[in-house]
Amino acid sequence: MADSYGGPVWCMAANNAGTLLAIGCEDGCVRLFDLTDGDLSYKRSFEPQKGAVQRRRAAGVAGASI
């Protein structure tokens, strides 16, 4: 498991263009990273929720994107 300073990473999703990466962490925060210049650059954190952030997949959906 990777660590984004919010504890273990529980889920990740990228946008269709591959320029943004959202990471859901055990501390309940979602952290957004910029991938446009080929490096992983921190952009911001969103308000924490209670418990670990986990990806939920809808029935019949193969993947998720942001």
C-alpha positions, 0 to 999 in steps of 0.5 A: 500500500502507498502512503499519502500522509493520510495513512494507507491509500484505499482507492485511486481514480484518474480522470479520462485525460490522465491529468488528475489523480484522486486518492482516498485515504484511511484518514477519510480525506480525498487528496487530488494530485496533478499529473500534467507535467509527468510528476505527481504534484499535490493540489488539494485535500477535500473535507474528511469523511468519517472512516476510510475512503473506499471506492464503490462500484455500481453494478455492471460498471467495470471502472471509475473515473473522476 
